[in-house]
Amino acid sequence: MTLTNKQIEAMTEEQRRAWLDGWSADEAAVGYLPDGYRFNILMAAYVKYALVTTPMPVGERLQFLEGLDRLTDKTFTAEVLAAVKPASTTAVKMMNEALNNDPDRRRISDKTFRLLTSWEVIWRFIGLDPSLLDAIKLCGHHSRRATKSAPA
């Protein structure tokens, strides 16, 4: 069972350590991946949804594709990007709801970023689209132990 963000926040340090020690391989893959990469994986799925469902001029499509390419680096490789499938309609609705709470749609607020990358919410997205977990595992951070506390 996935814990809620409130349950995680309410944990003592001892409880948190015990929870971390009991993580499955999948939980470790998600938990040790930095939030920025989780966010990029969600955004890649979101953009891929737009590319396959929205008619747009070639120039605009090229901008989206170039944006996806700019996400890649040593951790978020082309292989990771390729593993991400377009988001489901339900996932897009969830993303839109979170993004629409931002007063300035040109910039993601810290609050929205933290919500979308939180333990509880990322697992909801993974439940809708297992390719997100496949992409997260390809990033390889789960083989390392994080020095910070578990994500909230």
N, C-alpha and C positions, 0 to 999 in steps of 0.2 A: 504494500500500500504506500502510495506517495504521500509524504507529509505535506501539510499546508504550510504556507509561509509563516503564519502565526504560530504554528506548533514549533517550527524551527527557531523562530525568534524567542520563544519562551524557554528554550532549553538552557540548562546550566552548561558551563564549560565541560564538566564531566559527562553529561548526557550527550553533548555534541561530539566529544571525542569517541564515545561508545558508538554513536550513530555512524560516524565516519569509518570507524574500524569495521563495521558490519556491512559496508557498501558492497553491492554486487559489482561485477566488472562493468556493466552498463551504467550503474549509478556513478562509479568512479570516472568513467569516460565523460559523463555529463558534468559531474561536480568539479572536476579538475580542469576542465576547459575554461579559459578566461571568458568572462561575460561578453567581451567584444566579439569574440569568435562565435559565440552562441547567437549573438545579435546578427552578425553577418550571414550566418546560415539561414536564419529566419528571413532576412531581407532577400537573400538569393531565391528562396522559395516563393516569396511574395512577388518579386520581379519576374520570375519565370512564369508565374500564374498570369501576370499582365501580358507577357509576350505571347502566350498561347491562347488567350481569351479576348484580347482587345485589338480591334483593327487600328492600325496606326501607320503613319507614313514611314517610308524606309529610313529616313534620317533619324526619326525618333526611335525606331527600333534599334538602329545602330548605336544611339546614345545609351540605351538600356544595356545592350550587349557589352559595350565598352565599360560601362559602370560595373557590370559583373566581373569583367576581366580585371578591373582595378582592385577588386576585393582580394585577389590571390596574392599570396606571399609564401614564405617557407612552411607555414603551418596550414594556412587555408590555400591548399594547392589546387591546381586545375582538376586533379582527381577528386578532391573534396567537392568542388563546385559541380562537377559532372554527376556526383552521387546525389545531389540535392534535386528532388523532383519538384515540379510546380506545386504550390500550396493548394490545398483543397478549398472549396468554396467556404466551408465553415471556418477554416483557419484564416482565410482572407477577411471574413467578417469579424473575427476576433481581433486581428491586427488593425483593421480599420477602426474598430471601436476604441482600441487603445490609442491609436494615432490621432483620432479625432478629438481626444481630450487635450491635445497640445494646442495652446493658443496660436503658435506659429508653426504651420505645417512644413515649413522649409527646414526646420531644425527639430530634432527629437529631444524632448526634455529629459533630464536625468530621471525624473519620476517614471516616465514611460519606458525608458531604457531599463531601469531596475525592474519594473513590472514584467516586461516581455522576457527578460533573461532570468527571472526568478525561478527557483527550484520547482515550485508548484505549476507555474504557467508553462515553462519549457516542457515539462512532462505532459501537459495537456496537448501541446503541439505535436510532440513525439507520438502520442496516442493516436492522433489524427493522421500522422504521416511518418511511418517508421524509417523512411529514407533520411530523415533528419538525424536519427541515431546512427545510422550507417555513416553519414558524413562526419558526425562528431567523432566516431571511433577512428576514422581515417586521419583526424587531426593529430592523434597520438599523445595527447596530454595525459591520458589516464594511466600511462605507465610511470608517471612521475607522482610523487607525493607533494601536494601543495603545502605551503607553510602558513597560509592564512586559514581562517575559520571557514567552515562550510558555507556555501552560498545561502542567502535567505530568499 
